Amino acid sequence: MKPEAHIASTAISVPYKVSSEQFLKVDRKMREAHGQPDRIAKRLQSFVEGTGIHTRHYVHPHWLDGLEHQLDEIPEGALTRDIFTAHKYVPPYHERMQVFADSCVKLGIAAAKKALNQWGGDKDKITHILTTCTSGWSEPGIAVGVIEALELSLDCAKAELNFNGCFCGASCLRLARDIIRAGDSTGVLVVAVEVASTHYDLNATDLSSLVAHSLFTDGAAAMVIAPEGNWRYEMTGMSLIPNSKSLLGLDPPLQAEHSAYRMYLDKQVGQKLGQYFREGLGKKLIEKLHSDPSKPYPALGIHPGGPNILDNVKAALDEQDWPTGAMQASYDTLQSYGNLGAAAMLFVLTCRLEKIEEEELITMAFGPGVTVEWAKLVKV
């Protein structure tokens, strides 16, 4: 009998805590220093207030704006060198990437350490490590950093899924399930890290960039997937929304005036997702994941991409009589942490699993493609 994959533990690690009010204060200070018109700061403020995010986390001390002296200690993975102030708020690309090891790698190590401690198993049983990050990259990367720092087996097989997008944390979980079910592993460690603030570009004043700046934050999450645990993966999969590849994308700095990665987000992404789950293939997917109408509705763990995405998905599910408040955990995660990109789904699960009364859980993560990464879990 082949083994089944379970969530054995899950943990998060976050750097400096910054209120949205503090975030807007620092942003306005930068824009005034560069002589940008007040309408840009006001437009960003409107987006920030519309997100509902009240707390966000960043690795860069720049966002504390002198409040560092009030901290009892520096969070793991947080930087002490301020590359933004040193370069009049617009650090060049090479400076942004030089902090990868001290931000992305160290944040990933901190989350992985917590997940392993919570699991309590023999770390030599971790045979594979899967990592994902869309905020930076170098080799050796996050996986090697975790293996060495936590003294995992040097035979631990690593794979890195970088720059895939917001759905990729869920993709790593799907692949971890496949590895466990293949019978080749006694434990897979999944680590998802985002340090979006490294790519904060003051000169990116287009609507997509301002929306991205209002939503994306920093943090890391880790999970152990093993043959035993409290939640078993029953089904996993990935689907593409038809004719949507031009709606959402992430590009490296391809033009001379760009100093960081830039995201393109069409305002119709939320609408497209709602339409997808309301009719056609997306509706069939929901019916597949909840195939027995005589059973209670499963709990939901939906990627907190932003209020527009959540509102449109919620409206589609409301039409199919899903319980009121079924998506509240996703709204709560967004408001407390922001959109954590590839790590977002793991944050939702960390915040959600211990509080679920339902016997089943459906997860959905979204990203460039437009990709829908889905799963169904059953409580053991």
N, C-alpha and C positions, 0 to 999 in steps of 0.2 A: 504494500500500500504506500503510495507516494506521500511525502510530508506536505502539510499545508502551511501557508505563511500567515503569521500573526504579528500584530503590533505588540512588541514586548516592552517598549519604553519610548518616551518622547520628551524632549526638553528644548528650551529656547535660551538664547543669550542675547542681551541687548546692551549697546554702549550708552553714551550720554543721553539723559532724558531732557527733552526740550518741549515746552508747550508750544502750541500753534501761535500764541501771541508773541512769544519770544522769537520764534522762527520769522514771523512777519516783520518784527522790529529790526532784526538783523538784515533781512532782505531789503527793506526800505533804505536802511543806512548805506548799503552797497550801491543801490541804484541811484541814490542822491549823489554819492561820491563820483559816480560816472556820468552824471548829468542826464540821466534818462528821464523822460517825461513822467509826470506823476500818474498818468493814466495806466502805465504798465504795472506799477506797484499796486494800484487799486484793482486792476484786473486780476492779478495774482491773489490779492486779498479776497476777492469775490470767489475765486475758485477754492481757496483754502477753507473759507467759511462754508462753502457748499459741500465740501467733503464730509463735514461733521467730525473730522479728526481733532481730538483735543490734546493728544499726547503722541509724540514721535521721538525717535531715537536716531542719533547721528554719531559716527565715529570721530568726526572732525570737531576739535574744540572751538573752532571758529564760530559755531552756532551758539556757544555759551556766552560769547562776547564779554569776557572778563569775569564770568561767574564761577570760573574753575576753583577759586579759592574757597568757595562754599562747599566743595565736595569733600567727603570724608576719605574717599579713595578713588582711584582711576578705574573705571570698569574694564574688565578683560576685553581686549580687542579695540579699545578706544585709543586714539592717537593723542600724543602730547604736543607734537609739532604742528603748527598752524600754517599749512601751505597756501591757504587763501589770503590771509592778511599779508603774508610775505610777498605776494605777487599782485597786490592791489585788487584782490578778490577774483582774479582770473588766472589761475595757475596753468601753465602749459601742460600739454598732454603727458609729456615724460615725467613731470612732477606728480601728476595724478597717479600714474602707474607705479611710481616708486614706492608708494605706501601700501601696495597690494599685500605683501607678506605681513606687515604689521597691523593690517585691518582685516581683510578677508580671511587670511589663513588663521590668525589668532582668534578671531570671532568663531570660526568653524571649530577650532580646537576646544574653545570654552563650551560650546553647545554639545559637542561630542562627549566631552568628559562628563557632563551632567547626565546625558542619556545613558552612558555606560554605568555610571554610579546608580542611577535609578533602576536599571535592568538588574544589576547585582550578579550577573553571570560571569563565567570565566572569560576574560577578554581574549584568551587564546582561541575561543570558539568563534570569534569574528573572523570569517574567512574571506569576506569581500567588503569593500568600501566604495560607495557610489557618491560622487559629489557633483554639485551644480552651482553655478554662479554666473550672473550676467553683468557683473560690475567690474571685472578685471580678470586677468589671466597671466600666468607665467608657469614655467616648468623648471624644477619640480613645483607642484601646486598645492592645493588644499589637502588632497589625499595623503601625499607624502608627509606634509606637516603634521597631520593628525596621527598617522602611523608612528612617526618618531616621537612626538610629544607624549603620546599615551602608551607608548611601548607595546603597540600591537605587533602581531607576528609579521616578520619581514616577508613572509609568504602570502600575506593578505593581498588578494587580487584587487586592483584598483581600476576604476573607470570614471572619467570626468565628462559630464555633459554640460559644456559651457556655452553661454550666449544662445541658448535655445529660447528662453523667454519665461514668462510667469508660470506657465503650466509645468515647468520641468521638474520641480520638486515632486509633483505627483507622478511624473514619468519615472523618476528614480525609484519611487515606491512600487510602481508596476514592475519594473525590472527586478527589484529585490524579491518580489513575489515569485517571479519566474525562476530566479536563482534557487530559492528555497524549494520550490516545487520540483526542480530538476534533481534534487537529492544530493547536491554537491556542497551544501553549506549548512552549518549549524548556527549561523548568525550573519546578517548583513547590516552594516552601519551605513545609514544615509545621512549626508550632511548637505544642507542647503544654506547658502550665504548670499546676502545682498548688502552692498555698500553704495547705494545709489547716490548718496551725497557727494561722492568723489567726482561725479559727472555733473554736478550743479554748474550750469553755464550761465553766467549773468547776461551774456550777449545773446542768448537764445530766447528771443521774445515772441516767437510765433506761438499760436494758441496751443499746439500739441506739446511744446516744451514747457509752457507755463502750467498746463494741466499735469504733466509728468512731475514737475517740481512740487506741485501742491500735494501729490499723492504718495510718491515713492520715498521710502525711508530705509534705515539700516538695521540689520539684525541677522541672527543665524539660528537655525533649528536643526536638530538631529533626532533620528529615530533608529531603534534597533528592530529589525524584522527577523523573526526567528520561528522555528517550528512550534513554539508554544507561546501563548500570550492571551490577553483578555479579548482581543478583537481579531477575528479571522477574515482574511481577504477571500471573498467568495467569487467576485468577478472584477476584472479590470479591462480597460481598453482606451482607445483614442479615436477621435473622429474629427474630420475637418468640416467646417461650415462651408457650403457651396459658394463659390464666387466671392470669397472674402479675403484673398491673400493681399489685396491692396489696402486693407483697412487698418492694419496694425503691423508695425515693423520697428526694427532697431538697427541703426547703422553706425559704424565706426566713424571717426572724424575724416570724412572724405574730401572736405573742402578746406582751403588754406585758413579761412577765418574761423573754422570750428576747432575747439580745443578739447572736446569731449564727445562721448557717444550721444546720439540724439534719437529719440523715439518719435515715431509718427503714429498718432492715434486719431482715427477718423471719428467724428461725433456720432456716427451711425453704428459703432460697435455694439453698444448696449442694445439698441433697437434690433440689430441683426441677431443677437443672442436671444432676445425675447421671442422674436419671430421663429427662430430655430426650435425652441422648446415648445412653442405654441402649435406648431404644425410640422408635418413632414418627418424627416429623419430624427430630429431632436425629440419630438413628441413620442415617436416609436421607441427611442432610447429610454425615456422616462418610463414608458409602459413596460419595457423589458426589465428595468431595475426594480419596479414595483408591479410585478405581474399578477399578484393575487389580491384582488380588491377586497376580499374578506378579511385580510390581515391589516393591522394598524399601519399607518403611513410610517416609513422609516424616518429617522432623524436626518438632517441635512448639514453638510459641511461644504459651503460654496466659497470659492475663491473670492476674497474681498478686493476685487479689482478697482472698485470705486462705487460711489452711490448710484451713478447712472446704470452701471452694469447690474448691480444688485437689485435695483428697482425694477428693471426690465425683466430679469429672470424671475423675481418674486411675482410680478404681475402675471407672467405666463403660468406659473405654478398655482397661483390663486384661482385662475380660471379652471384648473384641474382639481380644485377643492382640497389642496394641501392645507394643513392646519395653520391657523394664524400664528405667527411667531416662529415658524419652522426655520426661518433664515436669520433669526435674531443673533445667533452666535457669530455669523459672518459680519453683521453690522457692528457688533461689539468689538470684534477683532480689528476691524478697519478703524474705528474711532479711538481705540487704545494704542494701536501700533502703526497705522497707515497701511499702505500697500507694500508688502515686503517681497514682491516679485516672485522668484522661484521658491523662496522660503515661505510664502504666504500660506499655502495649503498646510504645511507642517505646523505653522503657528495656529491655524484654526483647529487642527486636531489636538494640539497640546492644550489649548484653552477649552476644548469641547468634550473630550472623551470621558473624563471622569464624571461629567455632569449629565450624561445621556441616560434617560430612562428607557428609551426605545430599545428594541432588540436588534435593530438593523440601522445602518448608516450609509447614506449615499454621499459621495464626494464629487465635486466638479471643479476643475481648474481650467482657466482660459489663458490664451496667449497668442503670439503671432502665428498666423496660418489662415484664418483664425482657427486655433486648435482647441478642442474640448477634450481634456484628459479626465476620465471618469473611473469610479470604482464603487463597489458595494461591499460593505463589511458586515459581519454578523457577530453579535456578542457571544462569547463563549461562557 
